Amino acid sequence: MFCDQCVIKSCMNQGKLRVEGPDADCKCECQPPWKGDTCNKCPTQCGPNGVVKAGCAGCSCKSSKTGKFIGNKCEKCSHAKCLNGGTLDETACECKCTPGYGGPACGQCILSPKMCKNGATLKKGKCECNCLAGKAGAGDWTGQLCEKCTHRGCKNGGNINKETCSCECVPVWRGRYCAACGHPLCGILAVGAPSLGNNGFKDKRPEKVCAWAADQLGCPGPGTAA
């Protein structure tokens, strides 16, 4: 009724209640880091990657499968460098590996022949697929798994077959990119098996009959080659 009594009976966590002497104010004098009217509140916040230690004695940080969180609030990721193109996901504190690699720091090759796309085969002793071997060799497939079609384009009316990543040439035209005229009057020369970047055939030049064929049959002009 006269506001002459302190309703706080005691302070927690070794806090001191000021009820006597010149500084008496009926408040708790808390020991760091405790706060609150009765020193019962711990202000420490550890975020999603840690928990508060007993006695409000800081943060106990969690570990991921391959790394650990550090910092006053467990806000930083400590992890070995990610290898072979892998990137660090700091939220999970784990490496995100590129296809074909695994392990804590993406240092292990886990690529198998079954993972190669579009009929490619696995390169011996390397962690990548051979895009020039098997069925994939007929198309302009690239990438570690031969999963990307990076075709340079078909010439002379040819169209790219997206399923095979290769050219379908109109009649007469020959080669990987339909770049050589196969008409008998023009003639072509084989210059090795057609492969990535190589048409595989070139025109016989510069015979006059071939120049005529170029004008009348729509074959490449003199000098056109794979």
Biotite code that builds the C-alpha atoms (Angstrom):
import biotite.structure as struc

atoms = struc.array([
    struc.Atom([0.000, 0.000, 0.000], chain_id="A", res_id=1, res_name="MET", atom_name="CA", element="C"),
    struc.Atom([2.855, 2.381, 0.758], chain_id="A", res_id=2, res_name="PHE", atom_name="CA", element="C"),
    struc.Atom([5.289, 0.841, -1.794], chain_id="A", res_id=3, res_name="CYS", atom_name="CA", element="C"),
    struc.Atom([7.769, 0.206, 0.980], chain_id="A", res_id=4, res_name="ASP", atom_name="CA", element="C"),
    struc.Atom([8.304, -3.517, 0.411], chain_id="A", res_id=5, res_name="GLN", atom_name="CA", element="C"),
    struc.Atom([10.422, -5.241, -2.268], chain_id="A", res_id=6, res_name="CYS", atom_name="CA", element="C"),
    struc.Atom([8.387, -7.896, -4.030], chain_id="A", res_id=7, res_name="VAL", atom_name="CA", element="C"),
    struc.Atom([11.493, -9.569, -5.479], chain_id="A", res_id=8, res_name="ILE", atom_name="CA", element="C"),
    struc.Atom([12.621, -12.110, -2.924], chain_id="A", res_id=9, res_name="LYS", atom_name="CA", element="C"),
    struc.Atom([15.844, -13.285, -4.597], chain_id="A", res_id=10, res_name="SER", atom_name="CA", element="C"),
    struc.Atom([17.913, -13.132, -7.780], chain_id="A", res_id=11, res_name="CYS", atom_name="CA", element="C"),
    struc.Atom([18.908, -16.139, -9.844], chain_id="A", res_id=12, res_name="MET", atom_name="CA", element="C"),
    struc.Atom([22.301, -17.150, -11.199], chain_id="A", res_id=13, res_name="ASN", atom_name="CA", element="C"),
    struc.Atom([24.295, -15.437, -8.444], chain_id="A", res_id=14, res_name="GLN", atom_name="CA", element="C"),
    struc.Atom([22.628, -12.107, -8.976], chain_id="A", res_id=15, res_name="GLY", atom_name="CA", element="C"),
    struc.Atom([22.570, -9.659, -6.024], chain_id="A", res_id=16, res_name="LYS", atom_name="CA", element="C"),
    struc.Atom([19.346, -8.005, -4.848], chain_id="A", res_id=17, res_name="LEU", atom_name="CA", element="C"),
    struc.Atom([19.783, -4.353, -3.932], chain_id="A", res_id=18, res_name="ARG", atom_name="CA", element="C"),
    struc.Atom([17.504, -3.859, -0.916], chain_id="A", res_id=19, res_name="VAL", atom_name="CA", element="C"),
    struc.Atom([19.913, -2.306, 1.537], chain_id="A", res_id=20, res_name="GLU", atom_name="CA", element="C"),
    struc.Atom([22.272, 0.644, 1.597], chain_id="A", res_id=21, res_name="GLY", atom_name="CA", element="C"),
    struc.Atom([22.309, 3.865, -0.419], chain_id="A", res_id=22, res_name="PRO", atom_name="CA", element="C"),
    struc.Atom([21.864, 2.004, -3.748], chain_id="A", res_id=23, res_name="ASP", atom_name="CA", element="C"),
    struc.Atom([18.795, 0.058, -2.625], chain_id="A", res_id=24, res_name="ALA", atom_name="CA", element="C"),
    struc.Atom([16.266, 0.010, -5.470], chain_id="A", res_id=25, res_name="ASP", atom_name="CA", element="C"),
    struc.Atom([14.732, -3.491, -5.271], chain_id="A", res_id=26, res_name="CYS", atom_name="CA", element="C"),
    struc.Atom([16.491, -4.584, -8.415], chain_id="A", res_id=27, res_name="LYS", atom_name="CA", element="C"),
    struc.Atom([18.799, -7.448, -9.221], chain_id="A", res_id=28, res_name="CYS", atom_name="CA", element="C"),
    struc.Atom([22.410, -6.778, -10.049], chain_id="A", res_id=29, res_name="GLU", atom_name="CA", element="C"),
    struc.Atom([23.103, -9.625, -12.516], chain_id="A", res_id=30, res_name="CYS", atom_name="CA", element="C"),
    struc.Atom([26.332, -11.448, -13.171], chain_id="A", res_id=31, res_name="GLN", atom_name="CA", element="C"),
    struc.Atom([27.303, -11.343, -16.876], chain_id="A", res_id=32, res_name="PRO", atom_name="CA", element="C"),
    struc.Atom([25.899, -12.494, -19.178], chain_id="A", res_id=33, res_name="PRO", atom_name="CA", element="C"),
    struc.Atom([22.577, -12.954, -17.326], chain_id="A", res_id=34, res_name="TRP", atom_name="CA", element="C"),
    struc.Atom([19.821, -10.401, -17.722], chain_id="A", res_id=35, res_name="LYS", atom_name="CA", element="C"),
    struc.Atom([16.213, -9.900, -16.694], chain_id="A", res_id=36, res_name="GLY", atom_name="CA", element="C"),
    struc.Atom([14.395, -8.709, -13.548], chain_id="A", res_id=37, res_name="ASP", atom_name="CA", element="C"),
    struc.Atom([15.597, -11.726, -11.615], chain_id="A", res_id=38, res_name="THR", atom_name="CA", element="C"),
    struc.Atom([18.681, -12.548, -13.731], chain_id="A", res_id=39, res_name="CYS", atom_name="CA", element="C"),
    struc.Atom([16.925, -15.503, -15.288], chain_id="A", res_id=40, res_name="ASN", atom_name="CA", element="C"),
    struc.Atom([17.285, -14.625, -18.971], chain_id="A", res_id=41, res_name="LYS", atom_name="CA", element="C"),
    struc.Atom([20.235, -15.736, -21.082], chain_id="A", res_id=42, res_name="CYS", atom_name="CA", element="C"),
    struc.Atom([20.813, -13.261, -23.964], chain_id="A", res_id=43, res_name="PRO", atom_name="CA", element="C"),
    struc.Atom([23.108, -15.592, -25.898], chain_id="A", res_id=44, res_name="THR", atom_name="CA", element="C"),
    struc.Atom([21.727, -16.557, -29.321], chain_id="A", res_id=45, res_name="GLN", atom_name="CA", element="C"),
    struc.Atom([23.425, -19.293, -31.305], chain_id="A", res_id=46, res_name="CYS", atom_name="CA", element="C"),
    struc.Atom([21.259, -19.428, -34.418], chain_id="A", res_id=47, res_name="GLY", atom_name="CA", element="C"),
    struc.Atom([20.243, -22.649, -36.194], chain_id="A", res_id=48, res_name="PRO", atom_name="CA", element="C"),
    struc.Atom([23.740, -24.125, -36.110], chain_id="A", res_id=49, res_name="ASN", atom_name="CA", element="C"),
    struc.Atom([24.342, -24.183, -32.356], chain_id="A", res_id=50, res_name="GLY", atom_name="CA", element="C"),
    struc.Atom([22.829, -24.518, -28.886], chain_id="A", res_id=51, res_name="VAL", atom_name="CA", element="C"),
    struc.Atom([23.447, -22.472, -25.759], chain_id="A", res_id=52, res_name="VAL", atom_name="CA", element="C"),
    struc.Atom([25.810, -24.116, -23.303], chain_id="A", res_id=53, res_name="LYS", atom_name="CA", element="C"),
    struc.Atom([24.742, -24.820, -19.739], chain_id="A", res_id=54, res_name="ALA", atom_name="CA", element="C"),
    struc.Atom([25.024, -21.764, -17.521], chain_id="A", res_id=55, res_name="GLY", atom_name="CA", element="C"),
    struc.Atom([24.704, -19.420, -20.517], chain_id="A", res_id=56, res_name="CYS", atom_name="CA", element="C"),
    struc.Atom([28.389, -20.064, -21.180], chain_id="A", res_id=57, res_name="ALA", atom_name="CA", element="C"),
    struc.Atom([28.370, -19.370, -24.903], chain_id="A", res_id=58, res_name="GLY", atom_name="CA", element="C"),
    struc.Atom([27.452, -21.499, -27.900], chain_id="A", res_id=59, res_name="CYS", atom_name="CA", element="C"),
    struc.Atom([28.123, -25.146, -28.614], chain_id="A", res_id=60, res_name="SER", atom_name="CA", element="C"),
    struc.Atom([28.328, -25.359, -32.416], chain_id="A", res_id=61, res_name="CYS", atom_name="CA", element="C"),
    struc.Atom([27.056, -28.250, -34.484], chain_id="A", res_id=62, res_name="LYS", atom_name="CA", element="C"),
    struc.Atom([28.987, -30.206, -37.075], chain_id="A", res_id=63, res_name="SER", atom_name="CA", element="C"),
    struc.Atom([27.819, -31.159, -40.541], chain_id="A", res_id=64, res_name="SER", atom_name="CA", element="C"),
    struc.Atom([28.652, -34.505, -42.148], chain_id="A", res_id=65, res_name="LYS", atom_name="CA", element="C"),
    struc.Atom([31.891, -33.113, -43.523], chain_id="A", res_id=66, res_name="THR", atom_name="CA", element="C"),
    struc.Atom([32.592, -29.809, -41.724], chain_id="A", res_id=67, res_name="GLY", atom_name="CA", element="C"),
    struc.Atom([31.793, -27.815, -38.608], chain_id="A", res_id=68, res_name="LYS", atom_name="CA", element="C"),
    struc.Atom([30.321, -24.469, -37.657], chain_id="A", res_id=69, res_name="PHE", atom_name="CA", element="C"),
    struc.Atom([32.397, -21.928, -35.778], chain_id="A", res_id=70, res_name="ILE", atom_name="CA", element="C"),
    struc.Atom([32.102, -18.339, -34.493], chain_id="A", res_id=71, res_name="GLY", atom_name="CA", element="C"),
    struc.Atom([30.525, -16.702, -31.454], chain_id="A", res_id=72, res_name="ASN", atom_name="CA", element="C"),
    struc.Atom([27.094, -17.484, -32.835], chain_id="A", res_id=73, res_name="LYS", atom_name="CA", element="C"),
    struc.Atom([28.078, -20.536, -34.923], chain_id="A", res_id=74, res_name="CYS", atom_name="CA", element="C"),
    struc.Atom([27.533, -18.412, -37.999], chain_id="A", res_id=75, res_name="GLU", atom_name="CA", element="C"),
    struc.Atom([30.621, -19.505, -39.961], chain_id="A", res_id=76, res_name="LYS", atom_name="CA", element="C"),
    struc.Atom([31.423, -22.745, -41.771], chain_id="A", res_id=77, res_name="CYS", atom_name="CA", element="C"),
    struc.Atom([34.830, -24.390, -41.437], chain_id="A", res_id=78, res_name="SER", atom_name="CA", element="C"),
    struc.Atom([35.357, -26.896, -44.245], chain_id="A", res_id=79, res_name="HIS", atom_name="CA", element="C"),
    struc.Atom([38.133, -28.305, -46.402], chain_id="A", res_id=80, res_name="ALA", atom_name="CA", element="C"),
    struc.Atom([38.360, -26.840, -49.904], chain_id="A", res_id=81, res_name="LYS", atom_name="CA", element="C"),
    struc.Atom([35.930, -28.399, -52.369], chain_id="A", res_id=82, res_name="CYS", atom_name="CA", element="C"),
    struc.Atom([37.775, -30.054, -55.254], chain_id="A", res_id=83, res_name="LEU", atom_name="CA", element="C"),
    struc.Atom([37.019, -30.849, -58.900], chain_id="A", res_id=84, res_name="ASN", atom_name="CA", element="C"),
    struc.Atom([34.619, -27.984, -59.449], chain_id="A", res_id=85, res_name="GLY", atom_name="CA", element="C"),
    struc.Atom([32.639, -28.563, -56.258], chain_id="A", res_id=86, res_name="GLY", atom_name="CA", element="C"),
    struc.Atom([31.180, -25.562, -54.420], chain_id="A", res_id=87, res_name="THR", atom_name="CA", element="C"),
    struc.Atom([30.735, -25.000, -50.709], chain_id="A", res_id=88, res_name="LEU", atom_name="CA", element="C"),
    struc.Atom([27.191, -24.701, -49.435], chain_id="A", res_id=89, res_name="ASP", atom_name="CA", element="C"),
    struc.Atom([27.870, -22.585, -46.359], chain_id="A", res_id=90, res_name="GLU", atom_name="CA", element="C"),
    struc.Atom([24.323, -23.005, -45.058], chain_id="A", res_id=91, res_name="THR", atom_name="CA", element="C"),
    struc.Atom([24.756, -26.781, -44.808], chain_id="A", res_id=92, res_name="ALA", atom_name="CA", element="C"),
    struc.Atom([28.563, -26.567, -44.441], chain_id="A", res_id=93, res_name="CYS", atom_name="CA", element="C"),
    struc.Atom([28.969, -29.268, -47.075], chain_id="A", res_id=94, res_name="GLU", atom_name="CA", element="C"),
    struc.Atom([30.427, -29.489, -50.565], chain_id="A", res_id=95, res_name="CYS", atom_name="CA", element="C"),
    struc.Atom([28.070, -29.711, -53.520], chain_id="A", res_id=96, res_name="LYS", atom_name="CA", element="C"),
    struc.Atom([29.957, -31.891, -55.972], chain_id="A", res_id=97, res_name="CYS", atom_name="CA", element="C"),
    struc.Atom([29.801, -31.830, -59.732], chain_id="A", res_id=98, res_name="THR", atom_name="CA", element="C"),
    struc.Atom([28.438, -34.984, -61.423], chain_id="A", res_id=99, res_name="PRO", atom_name="CA", element="C"),
    struc.Atom([30.824, -37.909, -61.142], chain_id="A", res_id=100, res_name="GLY", atom_name="CA", element="C"),
    struc.Atom([32.547, -36.772, -57.952], chain_id="A", res_id=101, res_name="TYR", atom_name="CA", element="C"),
    struc.Atom([31.811, -37.494, -54.305], chain_id="A", res_id=102, res_name="GLY", atom_name="CA", element="C"),
    struc.Atom([33.391, -37.693, -50.870], chain_id="A", res_id=103, res_name="GLY", atom_name="CA", element="C"),
    struc.Atom([33.737, -35.042, -48.139], chain_id="A", res_id=104, res_name="PRO", atom_name="CA", element="C"),
    struc.Atom([35.573, -32.603, -50.432], chain_id="A", res_id=105, res_name="ALA", atom_name="CA", element="C"),
    struc.Atom([34.544, -34.024, -53.840], chain_id="A", res_id=106, res_name="CYS", atom_name="CA", element="C"),
    struc.Atom([37.929, -35.681, -54.157], chain_id="A", res_id=107, res_name="GLY", atom_name="CA", element="C"),
    struc.Atom([36.623, -39.117, -55.110], chain_id="A", res_id=108, res_name="GLN", atom_name="CA", element="C"),
    struc.Atom([35.502, -40.183, -58.578], chain_id="A", res_id=109, res_name="CYS", atom_name="CA", element="C"),
    struc.Atom([32.182, -42.011, -58.368], chain_id="A", res_id=110, res_name="ILE", atom_name="CA", element="C"),
    struc.Atom([31.521, -41.934, -62.107], chain_id="A", res_id=111, res_name="LEU", atom_name="CA", element="C"),
    struc.Atom([30.421, -45.226, -63.615], chain_id="A", res_id=112, res_name="SER", atom_name="CA", element="C"),
    struc.Atom([29.813, -46.217, -67.260], chain_id="A", res_id=113, res_name="PRO", atom_name="CA", element="C"),
    struc.Atom([26.071, -46.152, -66.584], chain_id="A", res_id=114, res_name="LYS", atom_name="CA", element="C"),
    struc.Atom([26.256, -42.448, -65.801], chain_id="A", res_id=115, res_name="MET", atom_name="CA", element="C"),
    struc.Atom([27.586, -41.574, -69.277], chain_id="A", res_id=116, res_name="CYS", atom_name="CA", element="C"),
    struc.Atom([24.852, -40.165, -71.501], chain_id="A", res_id=117, res_name="LYS", atom_name="CA", element="C"),
    struc.Atom([23.914, -40.632, -75.145], chain_id="A", res_id=118, res_name="ASN", atom_name="CA", element="C"),
    struc.Atom([25.830, -43.864, -75.632], chain_id="A", res_id=119, res_name="GLY", atom_name="CA", element="C"),
    struc.Atom([29.217, -42.497, -74.542], chain_id="A", res_id=120, res_name="ALA", atom_name="CA", element="C"),
    struc.Atom([31.800, -44.660, -72.807], chain_id="A", res_id=121, res_name="THR", atom_name="CA", element="C"),
    struc.Atom([33.885, -44.004, -69.708], chain_id="A", res_id=122, res_name="LEU", atom_name="CA", element="C"),
    struc.Atom([37.455, -42.815, -70.301], chain_id="A", res_id=123, res_name="LYS", atom_name="CA", element="C"),
    struc.Atom([39.960, -45.222, -68.834], chain_id="A", res_id=124, res_name="LYS", atom_name="CA", element="C"),
    struc.Atom([41.795, -43.730, -65.877], chain_id="A", res_id=125, res_name="GLY", atom_name="CA", element="C"),
    struc.Atom([39.828, -40.475, -65.976], chain_id="A", res_id=126, res_name="LYS", atom_name="CA", element="C"),
    struc.Atom([36.695, -39.230, -64.277], chain_id="A", res_id=127, res_name="CYS", atom_name="CA", element="C"),
    struc.Atom([34.870, -38.248, -67.438], chain_id="A", res_id=128, res_name="GLU", atom_name="CA", element="C"),
    struc.Atom([33.004, -39.812, -70.318], chain_id="A", res_id=129, res_name="CYS", atom_name="CA", element="C"),
    struc.Atom([34.423, -40.127, -73.815], chain_id="A", res_id=130, res_name="ASN", atom_name="CA", element="C"),
    struc.Atom([32.047, -38.168, -76.029], chain_id="A", res_id=131, res_name="CYS", atom_name="CA", element="C"),
    struc.Atom([33.812, -39.330, -79.203], chain_id="A", res_id=132, res_name="LEU", atom_name="CA", element="C"),
    struc.Atom([33.289, -43.025, -78.487], chain_id="A", res_id=133, res_name="ALA", atom_name="CA", element="C"),
    struc.Atom([30.251, -45.224, -78.792], chain_id="A", res_id=134, res_name="GLY", atom_name="CA", element="C"),
    struc.Atom([26.994, -43.842, -80.147], chain_id="A", res_id=135, res_name="LYS", atom_name="CA", element="C"),
    struc.Atom([27.842, -40.416, -78.751], chain_id="A", res_id=136, res_name="ALA", atom_name="CA", element="C"),
    struc.Atom([30.680, -40.134, -81.272], chain_id="A", res_id=137, res_name="GLY", atom_name="CA", element="C"),
    struc.Atom([28.193, -39.493, -84.072], chain_id="A", res_id=138, res_name="ALA", atom_name="CA", element="C"),
    struc.Atom([26.973, -36.298, -82.422], chain_id="A", res_id=139, res_name="GLY", atom_name="CA", element="C"),
    struc.Atom([28.488, -33.115, -81.057], chain_id="A", res_id=140, res_name="ASP", atom_name="CA", element="C"),
    struc.Atom([28.018, -34.083, -77.418], chain_id="A", res_id=141, res_name="TRP", atom_name="CA", element="C"),
    struc.Atom([30.176, -32.410, -74.762], chain_id="A", res_id=142, res_name="THR", atom_name="CA", element="C"),
    struc.Atom([30.302, -32.166, -70.973], chain_id="A", res_id=143, res_name="GLY", atom_name="CA", element="C"),
    struc.Atom([31.655, -34.517, -68.353], chain_id="A", res_id=144, res_name="GLN", atom_name="CA", element="C"),
    struc.Atom([28.771, -36.923, -68.925], chain_id="A", res_id=145, res_name="LEU", atom_name="CA", element="C"),
    struc.Atom([28.365, -36.100, -72.635], chain_id="A", res_id=146, res_name="CYS", atom_name="CA", element="C"),
    struc.Atom([25.023, -34.595, -71.744], chain_id="A", res_id=147, res_name="GLU", atom_name="CA", element="C"),
    struc.Atom([25.328, -31.251, -73.580], chain_id="A", res_id=148, res_name="LYS", atom_name="CA", element="C"),
    struc.Atom([24.588, -30.802, -77.271], chain_id="A", res_id=149, res_name="CYS", atom_name="CA", element="C"),
    struc.Atom([26.925, -28.066, -78.529], chain_id="A", res_id=150, res_name="THR", atom_name="CA", element="C"),
    struc.Atom([26.486, -28.590, -82.239], chain_id="A", res_id=151, res_name="HIS", atom_name="CA", element="C"),
    struc.Atom([28.244, -26.128, -84.556], chain_id="A", res_id=152, res_name="ARG", atom_name="CA", element="C"),
    struc.Atom([25.341, -26.172, -87.010], chain_id="A", res_id=153, res_name="GLY", atom_name="CA", element="C"),
    struc.Atom([24.512, -27.942, -90.259], chain_id="A", res_id=154, res_name="CYS", atom_name="CA", element="C"),
    struc.Atom([25.284, -26.426, -93.657], chain_id="A", res_id=155, res_name="LYS", atom_name="CA", element="C"),
    struc.Atom([23.453, -26.493, -96.955], chain_id="A", res_id=156, res_name="ASN", atom_name="CA", element="C"),
    struc.Atom([19.956, -27.119, -95.678], chain_id="A", res_id=157, res_name="GLY", atom_name="CA", element="C"),
    struc.Atom([20.832, -29.832, -93.173], chain_id="A", res_id=158, res_name="GLY", atom_name="CA", element="C"),
    struc.Atom([18.913, -30.026, -89.907], chain_id="A", res_id=159, res_name="ASN", atom_name="CA", element="C"),
    struc.Atom([20.105, -30.947, -86.427], chain_id="A", res_id=160, res_name="ILE", atom_name="CA", element="C"),
    struc.Atom([18.533, -34.049, -84.944], chain_id="A", res_id=161, res_name="ASN", atom_name="CA", element="C"),
    struc.Atom([18.270, -33.028, -81.296], chain_id="A", res_id=162, res_name="LYS", atom_name="CA", element="C"),
    struc.Atom([18.074, -36.620, -80.088], chain_id="A", res_id=163, res_name="GLU", atom_name="CA", element="C"),
    struc.Atom([21.385, -37.588, -81.696], chain_id="A", res_id=164, res_name="THR", atom_name="CA", element="C"),
    struc.Atom([22.931, -34.070, -81.756], chain_id="A", res_id=165, res_name="CYS", atom_name="CA", element="C"),
    struc.Atom([23.970, -34.702, -85.359], chain_id="A", res_id=166, res_name="SER", atom_name="CA", element="C"),
    struc.Atom([23.094, -33.437, -88.831], chain_id="A", res_id=167, res_name="CYS", atom_name="CA", element="C"),
    struc.Atom([20.527, -34.948, -91.150], chain_id="A", res_id=168, res_name="GLU", atom_name="CA", element="C"),
    struc.Atom([21.750, -33.830, -94.567], chain_id="A", res_id=169, res_name="CYS", atom_name="CA", element="C"),
    struc.Atom([19.608, -33.241, -97.638], chain_id="A", res_id=170, res_name="VAL", atom_name="CA", element="C"),
    struc.Atom([20.440, -35.471, -100.662], chain_id="A", res_id=171, res_name="PRO", atom_name="CA", element="C"),
    struc.Atom([23.880, -34.984, -102.274], chain_id="A", res_id=172, res_name="VAL", atom_name="CA", element="C"),
    struc.Atom([25.444, -33.298, -99.234], chain_id="A", res_id=173, res_name="TRP", atom_name="CA", element="C"),
    struc.Atom([27.844, -35.360, -97.159], chain_id="A", res_id=174, res_name="ARG", atom_name="CA", element="C"),
    struc.Atom([29.841, -35.230, -93.944], chain_id="A", res_id=175, res_name="GLY", atom_name="CA", element="C"),
    struc.Atom([29.276, -34.574, -90.282], chain_id="A", res_id=176, res_name="ARG", atom_name="CA", element="C"),
    struc.Atom([28.149, -31.010, -91.007], chain_id="A", res_id=177, res_name="TYR", atom_name="CA", element="C"),
    struc.Atom([26.808, -31.483, -94.557], chain_id="A", res_id=178, res_name="CYS", atom_name="CA", element="C"),
    struc.Atom([29.717, -29.387, -95.830], chain_id="A", res_id=179, res_name="ALA", atom_name="CA", element="C"),
    struc.Atom([30.854, -31.445, -98.843], chain_id="A", res_id=180, res_name="ALA", atom_name="CA", element="C"),
    struc.Atom([29.038, -32.032, -102.145], chain_id="A", res_id=181, res_name="CYS", atom_name="CA", element="C"),
    struc.Atom([28.672, -35.708, -102.892], chain_id="A", res_id=182, res_name="GLY", atom_name="CA", element="C"),
    struc.Atom([27.473, -35.353, -106.486], chain_id="A", res_id=183, res_name="HIS", atom_name="CA", element="C"),
    struc.Atom([29.439, -37.601, -108.892], chain_id="A", res_id=184, res_name="PRO", atom_name="CA", element="C"),
    struc.Atom([30.321, -34.621, -111.084], chain_id="A", res_id=185, res_name="LEU", atom_name="CA", element="C"),
    struc.Atom([31.839, -32.824, -108.125], chain_id="A", res_id=186, res_name="CYS", atom_name="CA", element="C"),
    struc.Atom([33.436, -35.620, -106.153], chain_id="A", res_id=187, res_name="GLY", atom_name="CA", element="C"),
    struc.Atom([34.642, -35.655, -102.594], chain_id="A", res_id=188, res_name="ILE", atom_name="CA", element="C"),
    struc.Atom([37.647, -36.876, -100.689], chain_id="A", res_id=189, res_name="LEU", atom_name="CA", element="C"),
    struc.Atom([37.520, -38.647, -97.328], chain_id="A", res_id=190, res_name="ALA", atom_name="CA", element="C"),
    struc.Atom([39.738, -36.900, -94.793], chain_id="A", res_id=191, res_name="VAL", atom_name="CA", element="C"),
    struc.Atom([39.359, -39.263, -91.858], chain_id="A", res_id=192, res_name="GLY", atom_name="CA", element="C"),
    struc.Atom([36.365, -40.411, -89.935], chain_id="A", res_id=193, res_name="ALA", atom_name="CA", element="C"),
    struc.Atom([33.926, -37.578, -89.215], chain_id="A", res_id=194, res_name="PRO", atom_name="CA", element="C"),
    struc.Atom([34.480, -36.371, -85.673], chain_id="A", res_id=195, res_name="SER", atom_name="CA", element="C"),
    struc.Atom([33.781, -33.373, -83.482], chain_id="A", res_id=196, res_name="LEU", atom_name="CA", element="C"),
    struc.Atom([34.723, -30.263, -85.487], chain_id="A", res_id=197, res_name="GLY", atom_name="CA", element="C"),
    struc.Atom([35.702, -32.300, -88.558], chain_id="A", res_id=198, res_name="ASN", atom_name="CA", element="C"),
    struc.Atom([33.321, -32.793, -91.483], chain_id="A", res_id=199, res_name="ASN", atom_name="CA", element="C"),
    struc.Atom([35.137, -35.938, -92.595], chain_id="A", res_id=200, res_name="GLY", atom_name="CA", element="C"),
    struc.Atom([34.924, -35.080, -96.321], chain_id="A", res_id=201, res_name="PHE", atom_name="CA", element="C"),
    struc.Atom([36.071, -32.259, -98.556], chain_id="A", res_id=202, res_name="LYS", atom_name="CA", element="C"),
    struc.Atom([35.423, -31.412, -102.177], chain_id="A", res_id=203, res_name="ASP", atom_name="CA", element="C"),
    struc.Atom([37.798, -32.297, -105.009], chain_id="A", res_id=204, res_name="LYS", atom_name="CA", element="C"),
    struc.Atom([38.976, -28.940, -106.322], chain_id="A", res_id=205, res_name="ARG", atom_name="CA", element="C"),
    struc.Atom([39.499, -27.024, -108.548], chain_id="A", res_id=206, res_name="PRO", atom_name="CA", element="C"),
    struc.Atom([38.259, -29.038, -111.584], chain_id="A", res_id=207, res_name="GLU", atom_name="CA", element="C"),
    struc.Atom([36.103, -27.072, -114.026], chain_id="A", res_id=208, res_name="LYS", atom_name="CA", element="C"),
    struc.Atom([33.377, -29.682, -113.898], chain_id="A", res_id=209, res_name="VAL", atom_name="CA", element="C"),
    struc.Atom([33.151, -29.184, -110.153], chain_id="A", res_id=210, res_name="CYS", atom_name="CA", element="C"),
    struc.Atom([32.777, -25.440, -110.585], chain_id="A", res_id=211, res_name="ALA", atom_name="CA", element="C"),
    struc.Atom([29.903, -26.135, -112.970], chain_id="A", res_id=212, res_name="TRP", atom_name="CA", element="C"),
    struc.Atom([28.354, -28.513, -110.450], chain_id="A", res_id=213, res_name="ALA", atom_name="CA", element="C"),
    struc.Atom([28.635, -25.857, -107.785], chain_id="A", res_id=214, res_name="ALA", atom_name="CA", element="C"),
    struc.Atom([26.637, -23.453, -109.908], chain_id="A", res_id=215, res_name="ASP", atom_name="CA", element="C"),
    struc.Atom([24.072, -25.851, -111.301], chain_id="A", res_id=216, res_name="GLN", atom_name="CA", element="C"),
    struc.Atom([23.623, -28.338, -108.448], chain_id="A", res_id=217, res_name="LEU", atom_name="CA", element="C"),
    struc.Atom([24.016, -26.109, -105.444], chain_id="A", res_id=218, res_name="GLY", atom_name="CA", element="C"),
    struc.Atom([27.268, -27.689, -104.318], chain_id="A", res_id=219, res_name="CYS", atom_name="CA", element="C"),
    struc.Atom([29.874, -25.673, -102.409], chain_id="A", res_id=220, res_name="PRO", atom_name="CA", element="C"),
    struc.Atom([32.001, -23.243, -104.383], chain_id="A", res_id=221, res_name="GLY", atom_name="CA", element="C"),
    struc.Atom([35.664, -23.985, -105.162], chain_id="A", res_id=222, res_name="PRO", atom_name="CA", element="C"),
    struc.Atom([37.864, -24.290, -102.135], chain_id="A", res_id=223, res_name="GLY", atom_name="CA", element="C"),
    struc.Atom([35.166, -25.370, -99.672], chain_id="A", res_id=224, res_name="THR", atom_name="CA", element="C"),
    struc.Atom([36.539, -28.023, -97.335], chain_id="A", res_id=225, res_name="ALA", atom_name="CA", element="C"),
    struc.Atom([35.786, -29.822, -94.093], chain_id="A", res_id=226, res_name="ALA", atom_name="CA", element="C"),
])
